């Protein structure tokens, strides 16, 4: 039989209002068979609970209310130590999983997006665009040298948004050029190239001569 302690008194009070699980009720029933103090606590709590159940219209006497409130303070579930450890370990594991999941979600690399760049005048392939890890790289080919005082400028156009200006670049004698943009790309974004004054423009001044849709 489990020895008498404060926890057993709490179990006796809970047993009086049928608030224990089966195995807990069995523990306190066995204990009360040989513990007069817990039997008395059981009787007091049972009496208070019965009186409260029958007090419907009239307010309860002050003494009864104080007794019920005092009993309510004691009423809390007693769990074996191994259950408490199991619950705590489970909560700790859940917290670790949530934190780890949030970290990986925040730090996992965005998927790589690739597209073929087309020359708008001819519809032919004029290069490639690769977006990965916050960098968009355009490798162009077959572009003519821009007029004097002009450069090529890249633009990012998000769906239903205005073009965002990106760096300017030049091309070699064979029409090849490249530009890197430090930007996060999404599905449906358009990468465009226009001819702009040296130094670039805040908004396109010519029609795109190269376009790629991610």
Secondary structure per residue as TSV (DSSP state, phi and psi in degrees):
chain	resnum	aa	ss	phi	psi
A	1	X	-	360.0	140.0
A	2	X	-	-70.2	135.3
A	3	X	-	-66.4	158.0
A	4	X	-	-73.1	135.9
A	5	X	-	-157.3	-177.1
A	6	X	H	-61.0	-35.4
A	7	X	H	-62.9	-35.4
A	8	X	H	-68.9	-34.3
A	9	X	H	-63.5	-39.9
A	10	X	H	-65.9	-39.6
A	11	X	H	-63.9	-38.3
A	12	X	H	-63.0	-41.5
A	13	X	H	-65.2	-41.3
A	14	X	H	-67.2	-36.0
A	15	X	H	-63.7	-33.6
A	16	X	H	-65.5	-27.0
A	17	X	T	-109.1	17.1
A	18	X	T	56.5	45.2
A	19	X	-	-111.1	20.7
A	20	X	S	-110.9	154.0
A	21	X	-	-77.1	168.0
A	22	X	H	-57.7	-47.3
A	23	X	H	-69.9	-30.5
A	24	X	H	-70.7	-40.9
A	25	X	H	-61.5	-38.7
A	26	X	H	-64.8	-38.2
A	27	X	H	-64.0	-48.3
A	28	X	H	-73.7	-32.1
A	29	X	H	-61.9	-43.5
A	30	X	H	-64.6	-39.2
A	31	X	H	-68.7	-42.9
A	32	X	H	-66.3	-22.5
A	33	X	T	-61.2	-23.5
A	34	X	S	-125.6	8.7
A	35	X	-	-124.4	108.2
A	36	X	H	-67.8	-35.8
A	37	X	H	-63.6	-42.6
A	38	X	H	-71.6	-32.5
A	39	X	H	-64.2	-37.6
A	40	X	H	-67.6	-40.3
A	41	X	H	-63.7	-39.6
A	42	X	H	-61.0	-45.9
A	43	X	H	-64.5	-41.9
A	44	X	H	-64.1	-44.5
A	45	X	H	-68.2	-37.1
A	46	X	H	-65.5	-41.7
A	47	X	H	-64.7	-44.1
A	48	X	H	-63.9	-41.6
A	49	X	H	-66.0	-39.0
A	50	X	H	-67.0	-42.3
A	51	X	H	-63.1	-39.5
A	52	X	H	-66.5	-37.6
A	53	X	H	-64.3	-33.0
A	54	X	H	-92.3	-5.2
A	55	X	-	-90.5	95.9
A	56	X	S	-107.9	-58.2
A	57	X	S	-85.0	-46.7
A	58	X	S	-84.9	142.4
A	59	X	-	-67.0	146.1
A	60	X	-	-70.1	151.2
A	61	X	-	-59.7	151.9
A	62	X	H	-59.8	-39.1
A	63	X	H	-64.9	-41.5
A	64	X	H	-65.4	-42.2
A	65	X	H	-60.7	-42.6
A	66	X	H	-63.2	-39.1
A	67	X	H	-65.5	-44.6
A	68	X	H	-63.8	-43.1
A	69	X	H	-63.8	-39.0
A	70	X	H	-63.8	-39.3
A	71	X	H	-67.3	-36.9
A	72	X	H	-64.4	-33.4
A	73	X	H	-61.6	-36.2
A	74	X	H	-75.1	-24.4
A	75	X	-	-75.5	104.3
A	76	X	-	-148.7	148.2
A	77	X	-	-69.6	133.8
A	78	X	-	-101.2	123.5
A	79	X	-	-117.2	141.5
A	80	X	-	-56.4	151.4
A	81	X	H	-58.1	-34.5
A	82	X	H	-70.8	-27.4
A	83	X	H	-71.1	-40.1
A	84	X	H	-62.0	-43.8
A	85	X	H	-62.7	-41.0
A	86	X	H	-63.7	-44.3
A	87	X	H	-64.1	-44.5
A	88	X	H	-62.3	-42.4
A	89	X	H	-64.2	-38.9
A	90	X	H	-64.7	-41.3
A	91	X	H	-64.6	-41.4
A	92	X	H	-62.8	-42.4
A	93	X	H	-64.1	-39.4
A	94	X	H	-64.4	-41.4
A	95	X	H	-63.0	-42.5
A	96	X	H	-61.0	-43.2
A	97	X	H	-64.4	-40.8
A	98	X	H	-65.0	-46.0
A	99	X	H	-63.9	-45.0
A	100	X	H	-63.7	-42.0
A	101	X	H	-62.5	-40.3
A	102	X	H	-65.4	-39.7
A	103	X	H	-64.6	-46.9
A	104	X	H	-65.7	-36.3
A	105	X	H	-64.4	-36.7
A	106	X	H	-77.9	-27.0
A	107	X	H	-109.2	-5.6
A	108	X	S	-68.5	141.4
A	109	X	-	-68.6	146.0
A	110	X	-	-69.7	151.2
A	111	X	-	-63.8	146.1
A	112	X	-	-74.4	132.6
A	113	X	E	-114.5	138.4
A	114	X	E	-132.7	149.1
A	115	X	E	-154.2	155.5
A	116	X	E	-91.5	131.8
A	117	X	E	-88.3	135.3
A	118	X	E	-114.3	140.1
A	119	X	E	-79.3	123.9
A	120	X	T	-67.2	-27.6
A	121	X	T	-73.0	-35.4
A	122	X	T	-114.6	-19.9
A	123	X	-	76.6	6.7
A	124	X	-	-86.1	160.1
A	125	X	E	-66.4	130.0
A	126	X	E	-126.3	18.1
A	127	X	E	145.1	-169.2
A	128	X	E	-135.4	154.9
A	129	X	E	-127.5	130.2
A	130	X	E	-128.2	125.0
A	131	X	E	-115.0	121.8
A	132	X	E	-157.4	136.1
A	133	X	T	54.2	41.6
A	134	X	T	78.8	11.9
A	135	X	E	-128.7	132.4
A	136	X	E	-112.5	122.4
A	137	X	E	-115.0	128.2
A	138	X	E	-109.7	123.3
A	139	X	E	-111.6	108.8
A	140	X	E	-100.8	154.8
A	141	X	-	-148.8	155.0
A	142	X	S	74.1	19.3
A	143	X	-	-92.4	138.4
A	144	X	-	-73.3	157.7
A	145	X	-	-64.0	133.4
A	146	X	-	-67.9	159.0
A	147	X	-	-59.6	163.3
A	148	X	T	-58.4	137.8
A	149	X	T	77.6	7.3
A	150	X	E	-121.8	156.4
A	151	X	E	-138.9	166.9
A	152	X	E	-87.4	142.4
A	153	X	E	-131.5	135.4
A	154	X	E	-90.1	153.0
A	155	X	E	-138.8	145.1
A	156	X	E	-110.0	128.2
A	157	X	E	-121.7	104.1
A	158	X	-	-75.0	153.6
A	159	X	T	-52.2	130.3
A	160	X	T	59.1	33.2
A	161	X	S	-135.6	164.2
A	162	X	-	-77.4	154.9
A	163	X	-	-61.3	137.8
A	164	X	E	-100.9	122.4
A	165	X	E	-68.1	137.9
A	166	X	E	-126.2	-179.9
A	167	X	E	-61.3	158.2
A	168	X	E	-91.1	163.7
A	169	X	E	-155.7	166.2
A	170	X	-	-120.2	174.0
A	171	X	-	-124.3	157.8
A	172	X	-	-79.2	179.8
A	173	X	T	-65.3	-20.0
A	174	X	T	-93.5	5.4
A	175	X	S	83.4	18.5
A	176	X	-	-104.6	140.7
A	177	X	E	-157.0	161.8
A	178	X	E	-144.2	152.0
A	179	X	E	-149.2	140.3
A	180	X	E	-112.8	136.9
A	181	X	E	-120.6	123.7
A	182	X	E	-82.7	86.1
A	183	X	-	-155.4	150.7
A	184	X	-	-87.7	123.9
A	185	X	-	-99.4	150.8
A	186	X	-	-128.4	165.1
A	187	X	T	-60.5	130.7
A	188	X	T	95.5	-8.5
A	189	X	-	-67.0	148.0
A	190	X	E	-113.5	133.1
A	191	X	E	-106.4	123.8
A	192	X	E	-128.1	159.7
A	193	X	E	-131.8	131.4
A	194	X	E	-126.8	169.4
A	195	X	E	-97.6	123.1
A	196	X	E	-132.4	164.7
A	197	X	E	-61.8	153.9
A	198	X	T	-54.6	132.8
A	199	X	T	101.4	-17.0
A	200	X	-	86.7	170.0
A	201	X	-	-125.6	158.2
A	202	X	S	-81.0	-22.4
A	203	X	S	-144.6	149.4
A	204	X	-	-58.9	138.6
A	205	X	-	-110.1	-7.9
A	206	X	S	-133.8	166.7
A	207	X	-	-73.7	148.0
A	208	X	-	-62.0	138.6
A	209	X	S	-105.8	-7.0
A	210	X	E	-145.8	133.9
A	211	X	E	-141.2	140.3
A	212	X	E	-139.3	133.8
A	213	X	E	-110.9	120.6
A	214	X	-	-78.4	360.0
